[in-house]
Protein backbone atom coordinates (compact mmCIF):
# COMPACT_ATOMS: atom_id res chain seq x y z
CA UNK A 1 0.00 0.00 0.00
CA UNK A 2 1.38 3.41 -0.96
CA UNK A 3 1.55 6.32 1.47
CA UNK A 4 -1.38 8.01 -0.31
CA UNK A 5 -3.50 4.84 -0.28
CA UNK A 6 -2.86 4.46 3.45
CA UNK A 7 -4.04 8.03 4.02
CA UNK A 8 -7.13 7.54 1.84
CA UNK A 9 -8.11 4.48 3.92
CA UNK A 10 -9.07 6.76 6.80
CA UNK A 11 -11.80 8.46 4.77
CA UNK A 12 -15.41 7.28 4.73
CA UNK A 13 -15.24 6.38 1.02
CA UNK A 14 -11.55 5.89 0.18
CA UNK A 15 -12.45 4.60 -3.27
CA UNK A 16 -13.43 8.15 -4.25
CA UNK A 17 -9.81 9.34 -4.27
CA UNK A 18 -6.84 8.28 -6.37
CA UNK A 19 -3.27 9.51 -6.27
CA UNK A 20 -1.22 10.92 -9.12
CA UNK A 21 0.75 7.63 -9.06
CA UNK A 22 -2.51 5.70 -9.60
CA UNK A 23 -3.47 7.89 -12.54
CA UNK A 24 -0.01 7.54 -14.10
CA UNK A 25 -0.38 3.75 -13.87
CA UNK A 26 -3.84 3.78 -15.52
CA UNK A 27 -3.26 6.08 -18.49
CA UNK A 28 -3.86 3.19 -20.88
CA UNK A 29 -6.61 1.49 -18.88
CA UNK A 30 -9.56 1.08 -21.31
CA UNK A 31 -12.03 1.06 -18.41
CA UNK A 32 -10.89 4.44 -17.09
CA UNK A 33 -11.49 7.86 -18.61
CA UNK A 34 -9.58 10.81 -17.16
CA UNK A 35 -11.47 14.11 -17.29
CA UNK A 36 -10.01 17.59 -16.78
CA UNK A 37 -12.42 20.32 -15.66
CA UNK A 38 -11.02 23.74 -14.76
CA UNK A 39 -12.14 27.20 -13.79
CA UNK A 40 -9.69 28.52 -16.40
CA UNK A 41 -11.23 26.74 -19.36
CA UNK A 42 -8.15 27.35 -21.56
CA UNK A 43 -5.76 25.32 -19.39
CA UNK A 44 -6.57 22.01 -21.10
CA UNK A 45 -5.29 23.39 -24.40
CA UNK A 46 -2.04 24.55 -22.72
CA UNK A 47 -1.32 20.99 -21.64
CA UNK A 48 -3.19 18.12 -20.02
CA UNK A 49 -2.63 14.58 -18.78
CA UNK A 50 -2.09 12.28 -21.78
CA UNK A 51 -5.39 10.76 -22.84
CA UNK A 52 -7.52 13.08 -20.70
CA UNK A 53 -10.70 14.56 -22.16
CA UNK A 54 -12.02 18.02 -21.34
CA UNK A 55 -15.36 18.92 -19.82
CA UNK A 56 -16.09 22.65 -19.70
CA UNK A 57 -18.16 23.39 -16.59
CA UNK A 58 -19.96 26.24 -18.30
CA UNK A 59 -20.60 25.19 -21.89
CA UNK A 60 -20.82 21.41 -21.40
CA UNK A 61 -22.69 21.05 -18.11
CA UNK A 62 -24.99 24.10 -18.06
CA UNK A 63 -28.00 24.64 -20.29
CA UNK A 64 -27.40 27.70 -22.50
CA UNK A 65 -30.98 28.96 -22.15
CA UNK A 66 -32.51 27.73 -18.90
CA UNK A 67 -30.57 28.39 -15.68
CA UNK A 68 -30.13 24.68 -15.04
CA UNK A 69 -27.95 21.74 -15.94
CA UNK A 70 -28.11 20.13 -19.34
CA UNK A 71 -31.07 17.85 -20.01
CA UNK A 72 -30.68 14.05 -19.90
CA UNK A 73 -30.37 13.80 -23.67
CA UNK A 74 -27.57 16.38 -23.76
CA UNK A 75 -25.75 14.76 -20.85
CA UNK A 76 -25.90 11.36 -22.59
CA UNK A 77 -24.63 12.91 -25.84
CA UNK A 78 -21.77 14.68 -24.02
CA UNK A 79 -20.53 11.59 -22.22
CA UNK A 80 -20.94 9.36 -25.26
CA UNK A 81 -18.86 11.75 -27.38
CA UNK A 82 -16.14 11.77 -24.70
CA UNK A 83 -15.93 7.98 -24.83
CA UNK A 84 -17.54 7.53 -21.43
CA UNK A 85 -19.92 4.59 -21.03
CA UNK A 86 -22.40 4.11 -18.21
CA UNK A 87 -20.02 1.67 -16.48
CA UNK A 88 -16.82 3.62 -17.17
CA UNK A 89 -14.75 4.73 -14.20
CA UNK A 90 -14.23 8.48 -14.48
CA UNK A 91 -11.29 10.17 -12.76
CA UNK A 92 -11.68 13.93 -12.54
CA UNK A 93 -9.03 16.53 -11.87
CA UNK A 94 -8.59 20.25 -12.39
CA UNK A 95 -7.20 23.55 -11.23
CA UNK A 96 -7.90 25.38 -7.94
CA UNK A 97 -7.49 22.24 -5.79
CA UNK A 98 -10.14 20.39 -7.81
CA UNK A 99 -12.71 23.10 -7.22
CA UNK A 100 -14.42 22.51 -10.60
CA UNK A 101 -13.58 18.83 -10.80
CA UNK A 102 -15.77 18.23 -7.75
CA UNK A 103 -18.46 20.38 -9.35
CA UNK A 104 -18.43 18.13 -12.41
CA UNK A 105 -18.44 15.04 -10.18
CA UNK A 106 -21.52 16.38 -8.37
CA UNK A 107 -23.34 16.86 -11.71
CA UNK A 108 -22.36 13.31 -12.67
CA UNK A 109 -23.88 12.19 -9.34
CA UNK A 110 -27.18 13.92 -10.18
CA UNK A 111 -27.32 11.59 -13.17
CA UNK A 112 -26.45 8.57 -11.07
CA UNK A 113 -23.00 8.05 -12.59
CA UNK A 114 -21.29 7.02 -9.36
CA UNK A 115 -18.14 5.37 -10.73
CA UNK A 116 -16.28 8.63 -10.22
CA UNK A 117 -13.05 9.54 -8.44
CA UNK A 118 -11.02 12.66 -7.77
CA UNK A 119 -7.25 12.79 -8.36
CA UNK A 120 -6.02 14.15 -5.03
CA UNK A 121 -4.11 17.40 -5.48
CA UNK A 122 -5.47 18.02 -8.96
CA UNK A 123 -3.70 19.56 -11.92
CA UNK A 124 -1.19 21.56 -9.87
CA UNK A 125 0.12 18.47 -8.05
CA UNK A 126 0.54 16.56 -11.31
CA UNK A 127 2.57 19.45 -12.75
CA UNK A 128 4.56 20.01 -9.53
CA UNK A 129 5.70 16.39 -9.70
CA UNK A 130 7.07 16.97 -13.19
CA UNK A 131 4.73 14.51 -14.83
CA UNK A 132 4.01 14.46 -18.55
CA UNK A 133 1.60 16.89 -20.19
CA UNK A 134 0.45 16.91 -23.78
CA UNK A 135 -1.42 19.25 -26.10
CA UNK A 136 -2.70 16.37 -28.19
CA UNK A 137 -6.48 15.97 -27.92
CA UNK A 138 -7.62 12.63 -26.57
CA UNK A 139 -8.41 10.13 -29.28
CA UNK A 140 -11.13 8.19 -27.52
CA UNK A 141 -13.81 6.65 -29.73
CA UNK A 142 -17.38 7.69 -29.11
CA UNK A 143 -19.62 5.21 -27.30
CA UNK A 144 -23.32 4.89 -26.54
CA UNK A 145 -24.42 6.40 -23.24
CA UNK A 146 -28.01 5.82 -22.17
CA UNK A 147 -30.43 8.66 -21.53
CA UNK A 148 -31.15 8.54 -17.81
CA UNK A 149 -33.25 10.90 -15.70
CA UNK A 150 -31.58 13.43 -13.41
CA UNK A 151 -32.39 13.16 -9.70
CA UNK A 152 -32.79 16.69 -8.34
CA UNK A 153 -34.30 15.59 -5.04
CA UNK A 154 -31.47 13.80 -3.24
CA UNK A 155 -28.25 15.78 -3.64
CA UNK A 156 -29.60 19.14 -4.76
CA UNK A 157 -31.43 21.86 -2.81
CA UNK A 158 -33.60 24.62 -4.21
CA UNK A 159 -34.53 27.92 -2.56
CA UNK A 160 -37.77 26.59 -1.07
CA UNK A 161 -35.79 23.68 0.40
CA UNK A 162 -33.46 26.18 2.05
CA UNK A 163 -36.36 28.22 3.45
CA UNK A 164 -37.83 25.06 4.96
CA UNK A 165 -34.38 24.08 6.23
CA UNK A 166 -33.64 27.25 8.26
CA UNK A 167 -32.56 26.26 11.75
CA UNK A 168 -31.02 22.97 10.57
CA UNK A 169 -27.32 22.69 9.63
CA UNK A 170 -26.59 25.17 6.87
CA UNK A 171 -23.03 25.67 5.69
CA UNK A 172 -21.77 28.78 3.90
CA UNK A 173 -18.44 27.88 2.30
CA UNK A 174 -17.58 31.33 0.93
CA UNK A 175 -14.86 33.62 2.24
CA UNK A 176 -15.37 35.45 5.57
CA UNK A 177 -15.68 38.72 3.61
CA UNK A 178 -18.58 37.37 1.58
CA UNK A 179 -20.19 35.82 4.67
CA UNK A 180 -20.12 39.06 6.64
CA UNK A 181 -21.43 41.15 3.77
CA UNK A 182 -18.29 43.11 2.98
CA UNK A 183 -18.41 41.91 -0.64
CA UNK A 184 -20.56 39.73 -2.92
CA UNK A 185 -17.77 37.72 -4.58
CA UNK A 186 -14.61 35.95 -3.52
CA UNK A 187 -11.56 38.11 -2.77
CA UNK A 188 -9.57 38.92 -5.95
CA UNK A 189 -12.65 38.37 -8.10
CA UNK A 190 -14.60 41.32 -9.59
CA UNK A 191 -17.67 42.49 -7.70
CA UNK A 192 -20.73 41.33 -9.60
CA UNK A 193 -24.00 39.58 -9.18
CA UNK A 194 -26.26 39.58 -6.16
CA UNK A 195 -28.13 42.70 -5.07
CA UNK A 196 -27.40 42.23 -1.37
CA UNK A 197 -24.32 41.06 0.54
CA UNK A 198 -24.39 38.85 3.63
CA UNK A 199 -25.46 35.28 4.37
CA UNK A 200 -28.51 33.09 4.92
CA UNK A 201 -29.74 33.29 8.54
CA UNK A 202 -28.30 30.61 10.87
CA UNK A 203 -25.57 29.53 8.41
CA UNK A 204 -22.12 28.62 9.69
CA UNK A 205 -19.09 29.81 7.75
CA UNK A 206 -16.40 27.30 6.80
CA UNK A 207 -14.55 28.51 3.68
CA UNK A 208 -14.11 25.60 1.28
CA UNK A 209 -10.33 26.05 0.95
CA UNK A 210 -9.81 25.10 4.59
CA UNK A 211 -10.37 21.49 3.51
CA UNK A 212 -7.13 21.31 1.51
CA UNK A 213 -3.41 21.47 2.20
CA UNK A 214 -1.03 23.87 0.48
CA UNK A 215 -0.39 21.32 -2.28
CA UNK A 216 -4.11 20.97 -3.02
CA UNK A 217 -4.50 17.54 -1.44
CA UNK A 218 -7.31 16.99 1.03
CA UNK A 219 -6.56 17.38 4.73
CA UNK A 220 -6.55 14.28 6.89
CA UNK A 221 -9.81 12.89 8.20
CA UNK A 222 -8.93 14.00 11.73
CA UNK A 223 -8.32 17.55 10.53
CA UNK A 224 -11.58 17.57 8.54
CA UNK A 225 -13.52 16.26 11.54
CA UNK A 226 -12.07 19.02 13.71
CA UNK A 227 -13.05 21.59 11.09
CA UNK A 228 -16.58 20.50 10.22
CA UNK A 229 -17.84 18.26 13.01
CA UNK A 230 -16.33 19.98 16.03
CA UNK A 231 -15.79 23.48 14.66
CA UNK A 232 -19.00 23.94 12.66
CA UNK A 233 -21.12 21.73 14.89
CA UNK A 234 -22.08 19.21 12.19
CA UNK A 235 -21.42 16.24 14.46
CA UNK A 236 -24.31 13.81 14.21
CA UNK A 237 -25.96 16.09 11.67
CA UNK A 238 -28.21 14.07 9.40
CA UNK A 239 -29.31 16.80 7.01
CA UNK A 240 -26.94 19.51 5.77
CA UNK A 241 -27.25 22.07 2.97
CA UNK A 242 -24.11 23.76 1.65
CA UNK A 243 -23.97 26.83 -0.56
CA UNK A 244 -21.53 29.40 -1.96
CA UNK A 245 -22.02 31.88 -4.83
CA UNK A 246 -23.15 29.63 -7.70
CA UNK A 247 -22.73 26.13 -6.28
CA UNK A 248 -19.19 25.28 -7.35
CA UNK A 249 -17.21 25.87 -4.14
CA UNK A 250 -20.01 24.16 -2.23
CA UNK A 251 -19.61 21.13 -4.54
CA UNK A 252 -16.09 20.81 -3.13
CA UNK A 253 -17.45 20.95 0.44
CA UNK A 254 -20.27 18.55 -0.53
CA UNK A 255 -17.61 16.08 -1.70
CA UNK A 256 -15.70 16.41 1.58
CA UNK A 257 -18.76 16.02 3.81
CA UNK A 258 -20.27 13.17 1.77
CA UNK A 259 -17.34 11.06 0.66
CA UNK A 260 -14.52 11.89 3.06
CA UNK A 261 -16.51 12.28 6.30
CA UNK A 262 -19.51 10.11 5.41
CA UNK A 263 -22.34 12.42 6.45
CA UNK A 264 -25.55 10.68 5.37
CA UNK A 265 -27.46 13.54 3.73
CA UNK A 266 -25.73 16.57 2.27
CA UNK A 267 -27.33 18.70 -0.42
CA UNK A 268 -25.81 21.42 -2.56
CA UNK A 269 -27.84 24.62 -3.04
CA UNK A 270 -26.51 25.56 -6.47
CA UNK A 271 -28.72 28.64 -6.72
CA UNK A 272 -26.58 29.82 -3.81
CA UNK A 273 -25.91 33.48 -3.07
CA UNK A 274 -26.47 34.64 -6.66
CA UNK A 275 -30.11 33.64 -6.20
CA UNK A 276 -30.66 34.17 -2.46
CA UNK A 277 -28.93 37.57 -2.37
CA UNK A 278 -31.32 38.97 -4.97
CA UNK A 279 -34.44 36.98 -4.06
CA UNK A 280 -37.54 38.96 -3.13
CA UNK A 281 -39.01 38.25 0.30
CA UNK A 282 -36.22 36.23 1.94
CA UNK A 283 -34.13 37.39 4.93
CA UNK A 284 -30.37 37.79 5.14
CA UNK A 285 -27.89 38.45 7.93
CA UNK A 286 -24.81 40.67 7.79
CA UNK A 287 -21.77 40.48 10.05
CA UNK A 288 -19.68 37.56 11.20
CA UNK A 289 -22.31 35.93 13.44
CA UNK A 290 -24.65 33.27 12.06
CA UNK A 291 -27.81 35.04 13.17
CA UNK A 292 -31.00 33.48 14.44
CA UNK A 293 -33.80 31.80 12.55
CA UNK A 294 -36.40 34.41 11.54
CA UNK A 295 -40.00 33.93 12.66
CA UNK A 296 -42.18 32.36 9.99
CORWO-V577229 format. One record per backbone hydrogen bond with DSSP energy under -0.5 kcal/mol. NH is the residue of the N-H (numbers start at 1). CO is the residue of the C=O. E is the energy in kcal/mol with one decimal. If there is no record, write none. Layout:
nh,co,e
NH,CO,E
NH,CO,E
This chain:
nh,co,e
6,2,-2.2
7,3,-1.7
8,4,-2.7
9,5,-1.5
10,7,-1.3
11,8,-2.0
12,260,-1.7
13,259,-2.1
14,11,-0.7
16,13,-2.2
17,14,-1.6
18,118,-2.3
23,19,-2.0
24,20,-2.6
25,21,-1.7
26,22,-0.7
26,23,-1.3
27,24,-0.7
29,26,-1.5
30,28,-0.6
32,29,-1.7
33,89,-2.7
35,91,-3.1
36,53,-2.9
37,93,-2.4
41,39,-1.2
43,40,-1.9
46,42,-1.0
46,43,-0.6
47,43,-1.6
48,134,-2.6
52,49,-2.7
53,34,-2.7
55,36,-2.3
57,55,-0.6
60,56,-2.2
61,56,-1.1
62,58,-0.9
63,68,-2.8
68,66,-2.2
70,61,-2.0
75,71,-2.5
76,72,-2.4
77,73,-2.1
78,74,-2.6
79,75,-2.5
80,76,-2.4
81,77,-2.3
82,78,-1.4
83,80,-1.3
84,79,-2.8
85,83,-0.6
88,85,-1.3
89,31,-2.3
90,88,-0.5
90,115,-2.9
91,33,-2.4
91,89,-0.5
92,90,-0.6
92,117,-3.2
93,35,-2.1
98,95,-0.7
99,95,-0.9
99,96,-1.0
100,95,-0.5
102,98,-2.3
103,99,-0.9
104,100,-2.5
105,101,-2.3
106,102,-2.3
107,103,-2.0
108,104,-2.5
109,105,-2.1
110,106,-1.7
111,107,-1.1
111,108,-0.6
112,109,-1.8
113,108,-2.4
114,112,-1.3
116,114,-2.3
117,90,-2.4
118,16,-2.8
119,92,-2.5
120,18,-2.6
120,118,-0.8
121,216,-0.8
122,119,-2.1
123,94,-2.5
125,121,-1.2
126,122,-1.8
127,123,-2.2
128,124,-2.8
129,125,-1.7
130,127,-2.3
131,126,-1.8
134,48,-2.4
143,80,-2.2
148,146,-0.7
151,110,-2.9
152,150,-0.9
157,268,-2.1
162,158,-2.0
163,159,-2.4
164,160,-2.1
165,161,-0.9
166,162,-0.9
166,163,-0.7
167,168,-0.5
168,165,-2.8
171,241,-3.0
172,170,-0.6
172,204,-3.6
173,171,-0.6
173,243,-2.4
179,175,-2.4
180,176,-2.4
181,177,-0.9
182,177,-1.9
183,177,-1.2
189,186,-2.1
194,192,-0.7
196,277,-1.3
198,178,-0.6
199,285,-2.6
202,290,-1.7
203,200,-2.0
203,290,-0.5
204,170,-2.7
206,172,-2.1
206,204,-0.6
208,173,-2.3
210,207,-1.8
211,208,-2.0
212,209,-1.5
213,217,-3.3
216,213,-1.9
219,211,-2.6
224,220,-2.5
225,221,-2.7
226,222,-2.0
227,223,-1.7
228,224,-2.9
229,224,-0.6
229,225,-1.2
230,225,-2.3
231,226,-1.8
232,227,-0.7
234,228,-1.9
235,229,-1.4
237,234,-2.5
240,265,-2.5
241,169,-1.6
242,267,-2.6
243,171,-2.2
244,269,-0.5
252,248,-1.2
253,249,-1.7
254,250,-2.6
255,251,-2.4
256,252,-2.0
257,253,-2.9
258,254,-2.7
259,255,-2.4
260,255,-1.0
260,256,-1.1
261,256,-1.8
263,257,-2.7
267,240,-2.9
268,155,-2.5
269,242,-3.0
269,267,-0.6
270,157,-0.5
270,268,-1.2
271,157,-0.5
272,269,-0.5
273,244,-2.2
274,245,-2.3
275,271,-1.5
275,272,-1.1
276,272,-2.8
277,273,-2.4
278,275,-1.1
279,275,-0.7
279,276,-0.8
282,279,-0.9
285,199,-2.4
287,180,-3.2
294,292,-0.5
